[in-house]
Amino acid sequence: MSWLDTDAAARHLGGEYTPGELRRLAKAQKVPAHKPAGRWLFDPVELDQWVRGGISARRRGPLTSGKRR
């Protein structure tokens, strides 16, 4: 398996999220992520499932305002 860091995960998601947003979502357990040795890592298969499941709908949840940019 190939893990993605926050920068690569943001690119994998097409730039819909910034690396900082992904770190905040990971900390809040809103996105599938793993933190071995103090560094957030993302499984691309889990990210794809997260997107397909509709869980990633942009600007939802307590970390965002509910409005699209």
PAPA-368212 format. One line per 3 residues: their letters; for each residue x negated, y, z of N, C-alpha, C. Coordinates in Angstrom, 3 decimals. Example, Ala and Ser with C-alpha at 12.3 -4.5 7.8 and 13.67 -1.06 7.14 Angstrom:
// residues 2
as = -13.190,-5.690,7.800,-12.300,-4.500,7.800,-13.200,-3.300,7.800  -12.850,-2.250,7.080,-13.670,-1.060,7.140,-12.900,0.030,7.870
// end
This chain:
// residues 69
msw = -0.846,-1.171,0.000,0.000,0.000,0.000,-0.894,1.238,0.000  -0.426,2.255,-0.688,-1.156,3.508,-0.755,-0.383,4.566,0.035  -0.991,5.105,1.064,-0.359,6.122,1.894,-0.597,7.505,1.305
ldt = 0.342,8.411,1.549,0.216,9.784,1.095,0.051,10.707,2.301  -0.876,11.663,2.212,-0.951,12.688,3.249,0.137,13.720,2.961  0.227,14.764,3.778,1.329,15.716,3.603,1.273,16.446,2.261
daa = 0.075,16.779,1.801,-0.041,17.452,0.502,0.435,16.544,-0.634  -0.031,15.296,-0.614,0.351,14.350,-1.663,1.840,14.012,-1.578  2.377,13.938,-0.365,3.805,13.653,-0.204,4.644,14.800,-0.770
arh = 4.204,16.034,-0.541,4.925,17.186,-1.095,4.920,17.134,-2.622  3.779,16.791,-3.203,3.713,16.658,-4.666,4.601,15.509,-5.135  4.579,14.395,-4.413,5.392,13.224,-4.758,6.876,13.596,-4.801
lgg = 7.285,14.500,-3.917,8.683,14.931,-3.856,8.969,16.078,-4.817  8.038,16.355,-5.707,8.259,17.350,-6.754,8.203,18.784,-6.273  7.558,19.009,-5.142,7.445,20.363,-4.636,8.694,20.875,-3.941
eyt = 9.658,20.005,-3.717,10.898,20.408,-3.046,10.636,20.806,-1.594  9.597,20.243,-1.009,9.204,20.534,0.366,7.736,20.931,0.384  7.375,21.842,1.261,5.967,22.185,1.446,5.350,21.194,2.417
pge = 4.024,21.089,2.441,3.395,20.212,3.432,3.797,20.584,4.863  3.905,21.871,5.156,4.317,22.293,6.501,5.726,21.844,6.846  6.632,21.944,5.884,8.003,21.477,6.110,8.019,19.974,6.369
lrr = 7.221,19.227,5.609,7.177,17.781,5.819,6.626,17.435,7.201  5.623,18.184,7.667,5.103,17.942,9.018,6.185,18.197,10.067  6.929,19.283,9.906,8.008,19.592,10.862,9.102,18.520,10.817
lak = 9.476,18.096,9.610,10.492,17.044,9.478,10.006,15.729,10.080  8.733,15.418,9.878,8.174,14.182,10.436,8.188,14.235,11.958  7.774,15.361,12.508,7.758,15.518,13.970,9.157,15.371,14.551
aqk = 10.160,15.877,13.829,11.558,15.791,14.266,12.198,14.456,13.889  11.432,13.569,13.294,11.893,12.251,12.856,13.049,12.347,11.862  12.960,13.340,10.973,13.975,13.535,9.935,13.537,12.958,8.590
vpa = 12.286,12.583,8.487,11.738,11.993,7.270,10.901,10.785,7.700  10.917,9.700,6.918,10.107,8.539,7.296,8.617,8.873,7.208  7.933,8.774,8.339,6.511,9.101,8.396,5.851,8.308,9.511
hkp = 4.550,8.211,9.421,3.752,7.468,10.403,2.580,8.352,10.801  2.153,8.226,12.051,1.078,9.099,12.524,-0.022,8.295,13.211  -0.762,7.511,12.440,-1.902,6.817,13.046,-3.066,7.799,13.189
agr = -3.727,7.759,14.279,-4.919,8.586,14.509,-4.654,10.079,14.348  -3.449,10.529,14.700,-3.146,11.952,14.724,-2.911,12.623,13.392  -2.677,11.879,12.354,-2.490,12.450,11.015,-1.217,11.878,10.395
wlf = -0.317,12.748,9.926,0.921,12.269,9.316,0.628,11.622,7.969  1.180,10.421,7.795,1.071,9.698,6.535,2.465,9.244,6.110  2.656,9.177,4.803,3.961,8.848,4.242,3.818,7.699,3.254
dpv = 4.752,6.766,3.326,4.816,5.649,2.383,5.676,6.122,1.203  5.139,6.131,-0.020,5.923,6.628,-1.158,7.226,5.860,-1.378  7.247,4.575,-1.079,8.480,3.791,-1.238,9.528,4.268,-0.235
eld = 9.112,4.506,1.011,10.047,5.008,2.018,10.556,6.406,1.649  9.681,7.260,1.118,10.116,8.590,0.690,11.148,8.494,-0.426  10.907,7.604,-1.387,11.860,7.429,-2.487,13.210,6.942,-1.973
qwv = 13.198,6.022,-1.016,14.447,5.526,-0.431,15.160,6.642,0.324  14.392,7.479,1.015,14.936,8.618,1.758,15.650,9.576,0.807  15.032,9.845,-0.332,15.627,10.737,-1.324,16.878,10.096,-1.929
rgg = 16.774,8.832,-2.326,17.928,8.146,-2.932,19.097,8.032,-1.969  18.789,7.937,-0.679,19.845,7.823,0.318,20.554,9.135,0.592  20.080,10.217,-0.023,20.718,11.510,0.160,20.369,12.185,1.466
isa = 19.522,11.557,2.253,19.172,12.095,3.559,18.348,13.363,3.421  17.669,13.508,2.302,16.745,14.623,2.146,17.388,15.877,1.580  18.711,15.910,1.493,19.364,17.066,0.859,18.750,18.364,1.384
rrr = 18.239,19.134,0.492,17.491,20.345,0.815,18.330,21.311,1.651  17.709,21.875,2.653,18.302,22.899,3.503,19.436,22.377,4.375  19.285,21.164,4.853,20.242,20.624,5.812,19.526,20.353,7.111
gpl = 20.266,20.362,8.179,19.713,19.988,9.461,19.249,21.191,10.271  18.834,20.935,11.496,18.504,22.013,12.410,17.245,22.776,12.054  16.418,22.245,11.174,15.175,22.919,10.829,15.363,23.938,9.724
tsg = 16.551,24.000,9.147,16.784,24.897,8.015,18.056,25.691,8.226  18.239,26.694,7.433,19.359,27.616,7.605,20.651,27.139,6.975  20.607,26.150,6.099,21.794,25.703,5.389,21.989,26.413,4.065
krr = 21.151,27.421,3.793,21.244,28.162,2.535,20.104,27.768,1.630  20.375,27.698,0.349,19.331,27.400,-0.621,18.516,28.650,-0.879  17.251,28.467,-1.161,16.385,29.605,-1.490,16.637,30.062,-2.898
// end
